[in-house]
Amino acid sequence: MPARWLPGLSLSLLIWMIVGVNCPALAGPSYADLKWSHADPANLLKFKLLLASEAGQVETAEEIDVGLPLREGGVYRWSLLIPENEFVWVAVIAVDRRGAESPPSAWRRLDWDRTQVELERPGAPFLVRPARP
C-alpha cells in the first residue's frame, strides 16, 4: 500500500519540531506556596519557618523569621523558592506576644515543580506600524 501524504499530520509534526527545538527547557528555582492557619491570631507576634533536609530536624533546621505574613480568610501564606530538582521539609512555629514559641507544626515536604518555574523576561515586542498609502 503506498504511503499517503497527510497535510494535517505533517503540519503538526513540523510545529512540534519547531517548538520542541526552539523552546528552552524550564530550569531554575520554582515557587512553592506554604499555607497555614492559627486558632488565636489576635495573640500572635510572628511566625518562624523551619527548613530542613529531613522531617523533624529541629536542631539543624534553618530558621527564618517571616513576621506576620498576608492573611486571607484566616489562612497565612508565604512563598518559598525551591532549588531546581530539590526539595525541602518545612514546619511553622508561632510566637505569641510574650515571646513564647509553639512546638513546630507537622513537617511538610515541598518539591521543586517545573510548572512553577519563573518564566524568563520576554523579548522586545514586535512593532506594528500602519501601512503607508
N, C-alpha and C positions, 0 to 999 in steps of 0.2 A: 504494500500500500504506500503510495507516495506521501511524502511529508507535506502538510498544509501550512500555508502562511497564515498566522493568527495575529492580525494587527493589534488587537487589544492586549494580547499576552506579550507581544514584543514591546509595545509601548510601556507596559507595566514593568517588564524586566529592565528596560532602558532607564526608566525613572528610578527603580531600585538601585541600579548600578551607579547612577549619578549621585543620588542621595547618600548611598552607602559609602562611596569613595570620598565625597567632599565634606561630610559631616564629621567633625571630630568627636571622639568618644567623650562623654561627660566624665570629668575627673575632678578631683579636689574634694575638700570637705563638704559634708552635707548638713543641712539644718535638721534639728530634731526638736520638737516642742514637748516640753515637760509640763504636765498639768497636775495640780493638786488642789485640795480644799482644806479648810481648817474650821473646827467647831466654834472657836471663840475669836473671831478676827479683831474684835474691839480691844482685846488684851495683848495683841501681838506687837512686838517691836520690829522684828525682822525674821528672815529665813536664811538658812545656810544650806548649800548643796554639798554633798559628799560625792566625789568622783573617784572610782577605783577600778582596777583591772579585774577584780573578782568581787562577787557579792559578799557583804559582811566585813570587809576590810576597813573598819572604822579608824583604827590606829594609823594606818598608812595612806588613807584616802586624802586626796587633795580637797581642801575646804574652800568654798567660795561663798562669800557674803553677798547675797543678792538683794538685801533690803526687803522692801515690800513691793513685789512686782505688781504689774497691772492685774486687777481682779475684775472679772466679768462674770456676772451671775453666780457669785460665790466661788468661782474657780480661779486660782492663780495660774499664771503662765510664764514660763521662762524658756528662751530658745538657746540651744547649745549647738556648737559646730563639732561634728564627729569627723575625725580624720579619715581619709579615703581607705576603704576596706578594713576599718577598725570598728570597735565597739567600746562602750564604757558602761560601767554599772553606776547607778545614781540613787542616792537616798536624800531625803529632805529632813532638816532639823528646824523646828520652830523655836524662836527665842521670845519669851514674854517681856513685858515692860520692866520687870525686876531683873532681867538678865538670865533667868533660869532657862536652860535648854531642855527640850523634849528628847526622848530617845529617837534615833533615826527611824524614818518611815521604812516600809518594806522596800527592799532594793529592787530596782527595775533596770533591765538591760536595754540600752539604746544602741542600735546598729546603724552603721553607715548605710545610706539609701541613695542609690543613683538617681532616683526620681526627685530627690530633694537637694541636688547639687545646684548651686547658684549658676545661672547661665552667664556666659561672658557678655560683656557690653556689646551691643550690636554695632555694626559698622555705620558709616555715614549713609543717610537715606539718599535714594535717587532723586534728583531734582527734576521735576516735570515742568516743562515750560510749554506755554501755549504755542501752537504753530503760527507762524507769521504768514499773513496773506501774500 
